[in-house]
Amino acid sequence: MSSDVTLQPMTITLNGEARQVPAELTIHQLLGELQLPTDRVAVELDRRIVNKRDWAATRLAPGAQLEIVQFVGGG
């Protein structure tokens, strides 16, 4: 008998829209999947700003509500 468990996708809310993502995804992994530059975004999880140093350790739970804001430079 195999101990591997196939993880089902979960639904989160990303910038106001429902989205299916892999279970047990971290914020850092989500940003990679979205191809967002990690040096130019801010992340809010369930109405709390998450410090960049915590992204790799912060796993998303089903129903999580995220807001991701990209900083755009210009002049």
PDB file of N, CA, C and O in Angstrom, chain B, residues numbered from 101:
ATOM      1  N   MET B 101       0.835  -1.163   0.000  1.00  0.00           N
ATOM      2  CA  MET B 101       0.000   0.000   0.000  1.00  0.00           C
ATOM      3  C   MET B 101       0.891   1.241   0.000  1.00  0.00           C
ATOM      4  O   MET B 101       1.838   1.318   0.783  1.00  0.00           O
ATOM      5  N   SER B 102       0.604   2.201  -0.860  1.00  0.00           N
ATOM      6  CA  SER B 102       1.408   3.412  -0.957  1.00  0.00           C
ATOM      7  C   SER B 102       0.935   4.438   0.062  1.00  0.00           C
ATOM      8  O   SER B 102      -0.261   4.562   0.325  1.00  0.00           O
ATOM      9  N   SER B 103       1.886   5.172   0.633  1.00  0.00           N
ATOM     10  CA  SER B 103       1.526   6.212   1.591  1.00  0.00           C
ATOM     11  C   SER B 103       1.374   7.570   0.909  1.00  0.00           C
ATOM     12  O   SER B 103       1.065   8.565   1.565  1.00  0.00           O
ATOM     13  N   ASP B 104       1.592   7.612  -0.418  1.00  0.00           N
ATOM     14  CA  ASP B 104       1.441   8.874  -1.140  1.00  0.00           C
ATOM     15  C   ASP B 104      -0.027   9.247  -1.210  1.00  0.00           C
ATOM     16  O   ASP B 104      -0.877   8.416  -1.530  1.00  0.00           O
ATOM     17  N   VAL B 105      -0.315  10.491  -0.912  1.00  0.00           N
ATOM     18  CA  VAL B 105      -1.675  10.994  -0.963  1.00  0.00           C
ATOM     19  C   VAL B 105      -1.742  12.007  -2.094  1.00  0.00           C
ATOM     20  O   VAL B 105      -0.937  12.936  -2.152  1.00  0.00           O
ATOM     21  N   THR B 106      -2.699  11.827  -2.989  1.00  0.00           N
ATOM     22  CA  THR B 106      -2.878  12.785  -4.061  1.00  0.00           C
ATOM     23  C   THR B 106      -3.666  13.962  -3.512  1.00  0.00           C
ATOM     24  O   THR B 106      -4.799  13.807  -3.055  1.00  0.00           O
ATOM     25  N   LEU B 107      -3.060  15.130  -3.560  1.00  0.00           N
ATOM     26  CA  LEU B 107      -3.700  16.317  -3.031  1.00  0.00           C
ATOM     27  C   LEU B 107      -4.641  16.912  -4.070  1.00  0.00           C
ATOM     28  O   LEU B 107      -4.267  17.118  -5.225  1.00  0.00           O
ATOM     29  N   GLN B 108      -5.845  17.179  -3.645  1.00  0.00           N
ATOM     30  CA  GLN B 108      -6.845  17.770  -4.520  1.00  0.00           C
ATOM     31  C   GLN B 108      -6.635  19.280  -4.575  1.00  0.00           C
ATOM     32  O   GLN B 108      -6.184  19.887  -3.603  1.00  0.00           O
ATOM     33  N   PRO B 109      -6.965  19.882  -5.718  1.00  0.00           N
ATOM     34  CA  PRO B 109      -6.880  21.345  -5.787  1.00  0.00           C
ATOM     35  C   PRO B 109      -7.818  21.970  -4.757  1.00  0.00           C
ATOM     36  O   PRO B 109      -8.787  21.351  -4.318  1.00  0.00           O
ATOM     37  N   MET B 110      -7.513  23.189  -4.389  1.00  0.00           N
ATOM     38  CA  MET B 110      -8.370  23.916  -3.455  1.00  0.00           C
ATOM     39  C   MET B 110      -8.739  25.254  -4.080  1.00  0.00           C
ATOM     40  O   MET B 110      -8.090  25.718  -5.018  1.00  0.00           O
ATOM     41  N   THR B 111      -9.777  25.857  -3.553  1.00  0.00           N
ATOM     42  CA  THR B 111     -10.232  27.147  -4.057  1.00  0.00           C
ATOM     43  C   THR B 111      -9.824  28.242  -3.086  1.00  0.00           C
ATOM     44  O   THR B 111     -10.072  28.152  -1.883  1.00  0.00           O
ATOM     45  N   ILE B 112      -9.199  29.273  -3.626  1.00  0.00           N
ATOM     46  CA  ILE B 112      -8.884  30.472  -2.864  1.00  0.00           C
ATOM     47  C   ILE B 112      -9.520  31.650  -3.590  1.00  0.00           C
ATOM     48  O   ILE B 112      -9.983  31.510  -4.722  1.00  0.00           O
ATOM     49  N   THR B 113      -9.543  32.793  -2.949  1.00  0.00           N
ATOM     50  CA  THR B 113      -9.991  34.010  -3.608  1.00  0.00           C
ATOM     51  C   THR B 113      -8.762  34.888  -3.801  1.00  0.00           C
ATOM     52  O   THR B 113      -8.094  35.274  -2.842  1.00  0.00           O
ATOM     53  N   LEU B 114      -8.481  35.191  -5.059  1.00  0.00           N
ATOM     54  CA  LEU B 114      -7.309  35.982  -5.406  1.00  0.00           C
ATOM     55  C   LEU B 114      -7.758  37.273  -6.064  1.00  0.00           C
ATOM     56  O   LEU B 114      -8.333  37.257  -7.152  1.00  0.00           O
ATOM     57  N   ASN B 115      -7.498  38.383  -5.407  1.00  0.00           N
ATOM     58  CA  ASN B 115      -7.905  39.702  -5.908  1.00  0.00           C
ATOM     59  C   ASN B 115      -9.381  39.711  -6.286  1.00  0.00           C
ATOM     60  O   ASN B 115      -9.767  40.246  -7.325  1.00  0.00           O
ATOM     61  N   GLY B 116     -10.202  39.105  -5.421  1.00  0.00           N
ATOM     62  CA  GLY B 116     -11.651  39.134  -5.588  1.00  0.00           C
ATOM     63  C   GLY B 116     -12.240  38.058  -6.484  1.00  0.00           C
ATOM     64  O   GLY B 116     -13.456  38.012  -6.666  1.00  0.00           O
ATOM     65  N   GLU B 117     -11.400  37.187  -7.054  1.00  0.00           N
ATOM     66  CA  GLU B 117     -11.898  36.138  -7.956  1.00  0.00           C
ATOM     67  C   GLU B 117     -11.529  34.756  -7.432  1.00  0.00           C
ATOM     68  O   GLU B 117     -10.406  34.534  -6.979  1.00  0.00           O
ATOM     69  N   ALA B 118     -12.483  33.829  -7.497  1.00  0.00           N
ATOM     70  CA  ALA B 118     -12.222  32.440  -7.092  1.00  0.00           C
ATOM     71  C   ALA B 118     -11.219  31.826  -8.055  1.00  0.00           C
ATOM     72  O   ALA B 118     -11.275  32.043  -9.265  1.00  0.00           O
ATOM     73  N   ARG B 119     -10.297  31.052  -7.487  1.00  0.00           N
ATOM     74  CA  ARG B 119      -9.256  30.437  -8.312  1.00  0.00           C
ATOM     75  C   ARG B 119      -8.893  29.083  -7.720  1.00  0.00           C
ATOM     76  O   ARG B 119      -8.773  28.945  -6.503  1.00  0.00           O
ATOM     77  N   GLN B 120      -8.720  28.086  -8.578  1.00  0.00           N
ATOM     78  CA  GLN B 120      -8.270  26.754  -8.162  1.00  0.00           C
ATOM     79  C   GLN B 120      -6.752  26.741  -8.162  1.00  0.00           C
ATOM     80  O   GLN B 120      -6.117  27.150  -9.134  1.00  0.00           O
ATOM     81  N   VAL B 121      -6.177  26.270  -7.065  1.00  0.00           N
ATOM     82  CA  VAL B 121      -4.721  26.150  -6.956  1.00  0.00           C
ATOM     83  C   VAL B 121      -4.404  24.803  -6.314  1.00  0.00           C
ATOM     84  O   VAL B 121      -5.267  24.200  -5.677  1.00  0.00           O
ATOM     85  N   PRO B 122      -3.171  24.333  -6.480  1.00  0.00           N
ATOM     86  CA  PRO B 122      -2.795  23.081  -5.822  1.00  0.00           C
ATOM     87  C   PRO B 122      -2.875  23.212  -4.301  1.00  0.00           C
ATOM     88  O   PRO B 122      -2.588  24.271  -3.743  1.00  0.00           O
ATOM     89  N   ALA B 123      -3.263  22.137  -3.649  1.00  0.00           N
ATOM     90  CA  ALA B 123      -3.315  22.124  -2.186  1.00  0.00           C
ATOM     91  C   ALA B 123      -1.911  22.294  -1.626  1.00  0.00           C
ATOM     92  O   ALA B 123      -0.926  21.930  -2.268  1.00  0.00           O
ATOM     93  N   GLU B 124      -1.831  22.843  -0.437  1.00  0.00           N
ATOM     94  CA  GLU B 124      -0.584  23.008   0.307  1.00  0.00           C
ATOM     95  C   GLU B 124       0.392  23.972  -0.353  1.00  0.00           C
ATOM     96  O   GLU B 124       1.589  23.926  -0.072  1.00  0.00           O
ATOM     97  N   LEU B 125      -0.098  24.833  -1.216  1.00  0.00           N
ATOM     98  CA  LEU B 125       0.737  25.818  -1.888  1.00  0.00           C
ATOM     99  C   LEU B 125       1.148  26.906  -0.903  1.00  0.00           C
ATOM    100  O   LEU B 125       0.352  27.316  -0.059  1.00  0.00           O
ATOM    101  N   THR B 126       2.392  27.375  -1.010  1.00  0.00           N
ATOM    102  CA  THR B 126       2.824  28.511  -0.194  1.00  0.00           C
ATOM    103  C   THR B 126       2.618  29.791  -0.997  1.00  0.00           C
ATOM    104  O   THR B 126       2.407  29.750  -2.209  1.00  0.00           O
ATOM    105  N   ILE B 127       2.681  30.911  -0.313  1.00  0.00           N
ATOM    106  CA  ILE B 127       2.571  32.189  -1.019  1.00  0.00           C
ATOM    107  C   ILE B 127       3.682  32.302  -2.051  1.00  0.00           C
ATOM    108  O   ILE B 127       3.435  32.729  -3.179  1.00  0.00           O
ATOM    109  N   HIS B 128       4.895  31.930  -1.683  1.00  0.00           N
ATOM    110  CA  HIS B 128       6.027  32.003  -2.616  1.00  0.00           C
ATOM    111  C   HIS B 128       5.771  31.147  -3.862  1.00  0.00           C
ATOM    112  O   HIS B 128       6.038  31.588  -4.980  1.00  0.00           O
ATOM    113  N   GLN B 129       5.261  29.938  -3.676  1.00  0.00           N
ATOM    114  CA  GLN B 129       4.963  29.061  -4.808  1.00  0.00           C
ATOM    115  C   GLN B 129       3.855  29.644  -5.682  1.00  0.00           C
ATOM    116  O   GLN B 129       3.917  29.557  -6.908  1.00  0.00           O
ATOM    117  N   LEU B 130       2.843  30.235  -5.053  1.00  0.00           N
ATOM    118  CA  LEU B 130       1.751  30.851  -5.814  1.00  0.00           C
ATOM    119  C   LEU B 130       2.279  31.981  -6.693  1.00  0.00           C
ATOM    120  O   LEU B 130       1.902  32.093  -7.860  1.00  0.00           O
ATOM    121  N   LEU B 131       3.140  32.807  -6.141  1.00  0.00           N
ATOM    122  CA  LEU B 131       3.706  33.901  -6.939  1.00  0.00           C
ATOM    123  C   LEU B 131       4.486  33.356  -8.123  1.00  0.00           C
ATOM    124  O   LEU B 131       4.461  33.940  -9.206  1.00  0.00           O
ATOM    125  N   GLY B 132       5.181  32.237  -7.924  1.00  0.00           N
ATOM    126  CA  GLY B 132       5.894  31.591  -9.025  1.00  0.00           C
ATOM    127  C   GLY B 132       4.939  31.089 -10.096  1.00  0.00           C
ATOM    128  O   GLY B 132       5.184  31.268 -11.289  1.00  0.00           O
ATOM    129  N   GLU B 133       3.851  30.459  -9.668  1.00  0.00           N
ATOM    130  CA  GLU B 133       2.854  29.959 -10.627  1.00  0.00           C
ATOM    131  C   GLU B 133       2.214  31.096 -11.412  1.00  0.00           C
ATOM    132  O   GLU B 133       1.870  30.940 -12.584  1.00  0.00           O
ATOM    133  N   LEU B 134       2.058  32.236 -10.756  1.00  0.00           N
ATOM    134  CA  LEU B 134       1.460  33.406 -11.409  1.00  0.00           C
ATOM    135  C   LEU B 134       2.489  34.197 -12.205  1.00  0.00           C
ATOM    136  O   LEU B 134       2.147  35.170 -12.877  1.00  0.00           O
ATOM    137  N   GLN B 135       3.738  33.782 -12.129  1.00  0.00           N
ATOM    138  CA  GLN B 135       4.854  34.442 -12.810  1.00  0.00           C
ATOM    139  C   GLN B 135       4.943  35.919 -12.436  1.00  0.00           C
ATOM    140  O   GLN B 135       5.126  36.786 -13.290  1.00  0.00           O
ATOM    141  N   LEU B 136       4.809  36.178 -11.137  1.00  0.00           N
ATOM    142  CA  LEU B 136       4.916  37.543 -10.630  1.00  0.00           C
ATOM    143  C   LEU B 136       6.301  37.758 -10.040  1.00  0.00           C
ATOM    144  O   LEU B 136       6.834  36.873  -9.371  1.00  0.00           O
ATOM    145  N   PRO B 137       6.882  38.918 -10.279  1.00  0.00           N
ATOM    146  CA  PRO B 137       8.209  39.206  -9.718  1.00  0.00           C
ATOM    147  C   PRO B 137       8.111  39.434  -8.214  1.00  0.00           C
ATOM    148  O   PRO B 137       7.451  40.374  -7.769  1.00  0.00           O
ATOM    149  N   THR B 138       8.753  38.593  -7.442  1.00  0.00           N
ATOM    150  CA  THR B 138       8.603  38.647  -5.986  1.00  0.00           C
ATOM    151  C   THR B 138       9.187  39.918  -5.379  1.00  0.00           C
ATOM    152  O   THR B 138       8.869  40.255  -4.239  1.00  0.00           O
ATOM    153  N   ASP B 139      10.026  40.621  -6.113  1.00  0.00           N
ATOM    154  CA  ASP B 139      10.609  41.845  -5.574  1.00  0.00           C
ATOM    155  C   ASP B 139       9.720  43.068  -5.811  1.00  0.00           C
ATOM    156  O   ASP B 139      10.050  44.169  -5.372  1.00  0.00           O
ATOM    157  N   ARG B 140       8.588  42.875  -6.508  1.00  0.00           N
ATOM    158  CA  ARG B 140       7.738  44.021  -6.838  1.00  0.00           C
ATOM    159  C   ARG B 140       6.274  43.815  -6.478  1.00  0.00           C
ATOM    160  O   ARG B 140       5.389  44.402  -7.100  1.00  0.00           O
ATOM    161  N   VAL B 141       6.016  42.977  -5.467  1.00  0.00           N
ATOM    162  CA  VAL B 141       4.633  42.751  -5.051  1.00  0.00           C
ATOM    163  C   VAL B 141       4.507  42.828  -3.539  1.00  0.00           C
ATOM    164  O   VAL B 141       5.479  42.656  -2.804  1.00  0.00           O
ATOM    165  N   ALA B 142       3.293  43.090  -3.097  1.00  0.00           N
ATOM    166  CA  ALA B 142       2.924  43.001  -1.683  1.00  0.00           C
ATOM    167  C   ALA B 142       1.765  42.022  -1.599  1.00  0.00           C
ATOM    168  O   ALA B 142       0.917  41.976  -2.491  1.00  0.00           O
ATOM    169  N   VAL B 143       1.727  41.240  -0.527  1.00  0.00           N
ATOM    170  CA  VAL B 143       0.708  40.200  -0.379  1.00  0.00           C
ATOM    171  C   VAL B 143      -0.052  40.397   0.932  1.00  0.00           C
ATOM    172  O   VAL B 143       0.531  40.560   2.004  1.00  0.00           O
ATOM    173  N   GLU B 144      -1.372  40.374   0.801  1.00  0.00           N
ATOM    174  CA  GLU B 144      -2.255  40.411   1.964  1.00  0.00           C
ATOM    175  C   GLU B 144      -3.004  39.083   1.996  1.00  0.00           C
ATOM    176  O   GLU B 144      -3.611  38.691   1.000  1.00  0.00           O
ATOM    177  N   LEU B 145      -2.967  38.394   3.121  1.00  0.00           N
ATOM    178  CA  LEU B 145      -3.647  37.119   3.295  1.00  0.00           C
ATOM    179  C   LEU B 145      -4.664  37.270   4.414  1.00  0.00           C
ATOM    180  O   LEU B 145      -4.308  37.574   5.552  1.00  0.00           O
ATOM    181  N   ASP B 146      -5.921  37.058   4.084  1.00  0.00           N
ATOM    182  CA  ASP B 146      -6.998  37.163   5.064  1.00  0.00           C
ATOM    183  C   ASP B 146      -6.917  38.482   5.844  1.00  0.00           C
ATOM    184  O   ASP B 146      -7.003  38.511   7.072  1.00  0.00           O
ATOM    185  N   ARG B 147      -6.752  39.558   5.090  1.00  0.00           N
ATOM    186  CA  ARG B 147      -6.735  40.941   5.611  1.00  0.00           C
ATOM    187  C   ARG B 147      -5.520  41.259   6.480  1.00  0.00           C
ATOM    188  O   ARG B 147      -5.564  42.164   7.314  1.00  0.00           O
ATOM    189  N   ARG B 148      -4.443  40.513   6.280  1.00  0.00           N
ATOM    190  CA  ARG B 148      -3.207  40.760   7.034  1.00  0.00           C
ATOM    191  C   ARG B 148      -2.040  40.762   6.053  1.00  0.00           C
ATOM    192  O   ARG B 148      -1.870  39.821   5.278  1.00  0.00           O
ATOM    193  N   ILE B 149      -1.231  41.832   6.092  1.00  0.00           N
ATOM    194  CA  ILE B 149      -0.046  41.898   5.237  1.00  0.00           C
ATOM    195  C   ILE B 149       0.928  40.812   5.685  1.00  0.00           C
ATOM    196  O   ILE B 149       1.196  40.658   6.877  1.00  0.00           O
ATOM    197  N   VAL B 150       1.452  40.061   4.719  1.00  0.00           N
ATOM    198  CA  VAL B 150       2.416  39.010   5.029  1.00  0.00           C
ATOM    199  C   VAL B 150       3.803  39.507   4.644  1.00  0.00           C
ATOM    200  O   VAL B 150       4.030  39.910   3.503  1.00  0.00           O
ATOM    201  N   ASN B 151       4.719  39.479   5.585  1.00  0.00           N
ATOM    202  CA  ASN B 151       6.081  39.911   5.336  1.00  0.00           C
ATOM    203  C   ASN B 151       6.732  38.980   4.323  1.00  0.00           C
ATOM    204  O   ASN B 151       6.533  37.766   4.356  1.00  0.00           O
ATOM    205  N   LYS B 152       7.508  39.564   3.428  1.00  0.00           N
ATOM    206  CA  LYS B 152       8.158  38.788   2.370  1.00  0.00           C
ATOM    207  C   LYS B 152       8.979  37.622   2.923  1.00  0.00           C
ATOM    208  O   LYS B 152       9.030  36.559   2.304  1.00  0.00           O
ATOM    209  N   ARG B 153       9.615  37.804   4.066  1.00  0.00           N
ATOM    210  CA  ARG B 153      10.447  36.726   4.627  1.00  0.00           C
ATOM    211  C   ARG B 153       9.613  35.510   5.052  1.00  0.00           C
ATOM    212  O   ARG B 153      10.161  34.426   5.255  1.00  0.00           O
ATOM    213  N   ASP B 154       8.291  35.686   5.188  1.00  0.00           N
ATOM    214  CA  ASP B 154       7.408  34.596   5.607  1.00  0.00           C
ATOM    215  C   ASP B 154       6.704  33.885   4.444  1.00  0.00           C
ATOM    216  O   ASP B 154       6.002  32.899   4.666  1.00  0.00           O
ATOM    217  N   TRP B 155       6.879  34.362   3.230  1.00  0.00           N
ATOM    218  CA  TRP B 155       6.160  33.792   2.089  1.00  0.00           C
ATOM    219  C   TRP B 155       6.432  32.305   1.887  1.00  0.00           C
ATOM    220  O   TRP B 155       5.503  31.546   1.610  1.00  0.00           O
ATOM    221  N   ALA B 156       7.663  31.879   2.017  1.00  0.00           N
ATOM    222  CA  ALA B 156       8.007  30.479   1.754  1.00  0.00           C
ATOM    223  C   ALA B 156       7.431  29.537   2.811  1.00  0.00           C
ATOM    224  O   ALA B 156       7.222  28.354   2.538  1.00  0.00           O
ATOM    225  N   ALA B 157       7.176  30.047   4.003  1.00  0.00           N
ATOM    226  CA  ALA B 157       6.664  29.212   5.087  1.00  0.00           C
ATOM    227  C   ALA B 157       5.150  29.322   5.268  1.00  0.00           C
ATOM    228  O   ALA B 157       4.565  28.565   6.043  1.00  0.00           O
ATOM    229  N   THR B 158       4.514  30.253   4.562  1.00  0.00           N
ATOM    230  CA  THR B 158       3.080  30.474   4.747  1.00  0.00           C
ATOM    231  C   THR B 158       2.288  29.677   3.723  1.00  0.00           C
ATOM    232  O   THR B 158       2.250  30.022   2.542  1.00  0.00           O
ATOM    233  N   ARG B 159       1.654  28.603   4.193  1.00  0.00           N
ATOM    234  CA  ARG B 159       0.837  27.756   3.316  1.00  0.00           C
ATOM    235  C   ARG B 159      -0.573  28.318   3.238  1.00  0.00           C
ATOM    236  O   ARG B 159      -1.111  28.841   4.213  1.00  0.00           O
ATOM    237  N   LEU B 160      -1.150  28.198   2.061  1.00  0.00           N
ATOM    238  CA  LEU B 160      -2.516  28.664   1.854  1.00  0.00           C
ATOM    239  C   LEU B 160      -3.493  27.570   2.243  1.00  0.00           C
ATOM    240  O   LEU B 160      -3.234  26.387   2.024  1.00  0.00           O
ATOM    241  N   ALA B 161      -4.605  27.968   2.815  1.00  0.00           N
ATOM    242  CA  ALA B 161      -5.661  27.038   3.211  1.00  0.00           C
ATOM    243  C   ALA B 161      -6.850  27.231   2.272  1.00  0.00           C
ATOM    244  O   ALA B 161      -7.015  28.308   1.699  1.00  0.00           O
ATOM    245  N   PRO B 162      -7.671  26.205   2.112  1.00  0.00           N
ATOM    246  CA  PRO B 162      -8.886  26.377   1.303  1.00  0.00           C
ATOM    247  C   PRO B 162      -9.690  27.568   1.817  1.00  0.00           C
ATOM    248  O   PRO B 162      -9.877  27.732   3.023  1.00  0.00           O
ATOM    249  N   GLY B 163     -10.155  28.383   0.899  1.00  0.00           N
ATOM    250  CA  GLY B 163     -10.949  29.550   1.261  1.00  0.00           C
ATOM    251  C   GLY B 163     -10.126  30.783   1.592  1.00  0.00           C
ATOM    252  O   GLY B 163     -10.686  31.834   1.906  1.00  0.00           O
ATOM    253  N   ALA B 164      -8.805  30.671   1.527  1.00  0.00           N
ATOM    254  CA  ALA B 164      -7.947  31.826   1.812  1.00  0.00           C
ATOM    255  C   ALA B 164      -8.305  32.981   0.883  1.00  0.00           C
ATOM    256  O   ALA B 164      -8.666  32.775  -0.276  1.00  0.00           O
ATOM    257  N   GLN B 165      -8.201  34.185   1.406  1.00  0.00           N
ATOM    258  CA  GLN B 165      -8.460  35.382   0.618  1.00  0.00           C
ATOM    259  C   GLN B 165      -7.164  36.168   0.497  1.00  0.00           C
ATOM    260  O   GLN B 165      -6.608  36.645   1.486  1.00  0.00           O
ATOM    261  N   LEU B 166      -6.699  36.291  -0.737  1.00  0.00           N
ATOM    262  CA  LEU B 166      -5.446  36.995  -0.987  1.00  0.00           C
ATOM    263  C   LEU B 166      -5.673  38.216  -1.860  1.00  0.00           C
ATOM    264  O   LEU B 166      -6.514  38.225  -2.758  1.00  0.00           O
ATOM    265  N   GLU B 167      -4.905  39.230  -1.570  1.00  0.00           N
ATOM    266  CA  GLU B 167      -4.809  40.400  -2.438  1.00  0.00           C
ATOM    267  C   GLU B 167      -3.326  40.528  -2.751  1.00  0.00           C
ATOM    268  O   GLU B 167      -2.493  40.582  -1.847  1.00  0.00           O
ATOM    269  N   ILE B 168      -3.008  40.577  -4.019  1.00  0.00           N
ATOM    270  CA  ILE B 168      -1.625  40.743  -4.449  1.00  0.00           C
ATOM    271  C   ILE B 168      -1.568  42.044  -5.251  1.00  0.00           C
ATOM    272  O   ILE B 168      -2.292  42.228  -6.229  1.00  0.00           O
ATOM    273  N   VAL B 169      -0.685  42.938  -4.804  1.00  0.00           N
ATOM    274  CA  VAL B 169      -0.547  44.236  -5.452  1.00  0.00           C
ATOM    275  C   VAL B 169       0.834  44.328  -6.059  1.00  0.00           C
ATOM    276  O   VAL B 169       1.836  44.090  -5.384  1.00  0.00           O
ATOM    277  N   GLN B 170       0.888  44.673  -7.333  1.00  0.00           N
ATOM    278  CA  GLN B 170       2.167  44.851  -8.019  1.00  0.00           C
ATOM    279  C   GLN B 170       2.566  46.312  -7.991  1.00  0.00           C
ATOM    280  O   GLN B 170       1.740  47.193  -8.227  1.00  0.00           O
ATOM    281  N   PHE B 171       3.831  46.568  -7.703  1.00  0.00           N
ATOM    282  CA  PHE B 171       4.367  47.922  -7.748  1.00  0.00           C
ATOM    283  C   PHE B 171       4.869  48.175  -9.156  1.00  0.00           C
ATOM    284  O   PHE B 171       5.583  47.351  -9.728  1.00  0.00           O
ATOM    285  N   VAL B 172       4.499  49.305  -9.706  1.00  0.00           N
ATOM    286  CA  VAL B 172       4.907  49.659 -11.062  1.00  0.00           C
ATOM    287  C   VAL B 172       5.717  50.948 -10.979  1.00  0.00           C
ATOM    288  O   VAL B 172       5.262  51.954 -10.436  1.00  0.00           O
ATOM    289  N   GLY B 173       6.919  50.892 -11.527  1.00  0.00           N
ATOM    290  CA  GLY B 173       7.768  52.076 -11.535  1.00  0.00           C
ATOM    291  C   GLY B 173       7.462  52.920 -12.762  1.00  0.00           C
ATOM    292  O   GLY B 173       6.830  52.461 -13.713  1.00  0.00           O
ATOM    293  N   GLY B 174       7.903  54.104 -12.721  1.00  0.00           N
ATOM    294  CA  GLY B 174       7.703  54.978 -13.867  1.00  0.00           C
ATOM    295  C   GLY B 174       7.967  56.413 -13.466  1.00  0.00           C
ATOM    296  O   GLY B 174       8.278  56.719 -12.315  1.00  0.00           O
ATOM    297  N   GLY B 175       7.837  57.257 -14.424  1.00  0.00           N
ATOM    298  CA  GLY B 175       8.130  58.651 -14.091  1.00  0.00           C
ATOM    299  C   GLY B 175       7.343  59.602 -14.932  1.00  0.00           C
ATOM    300  O   GLY B 175       7.473  60.816 -14.777  1.00  0.00           O
TER     301      GLY B 175
END
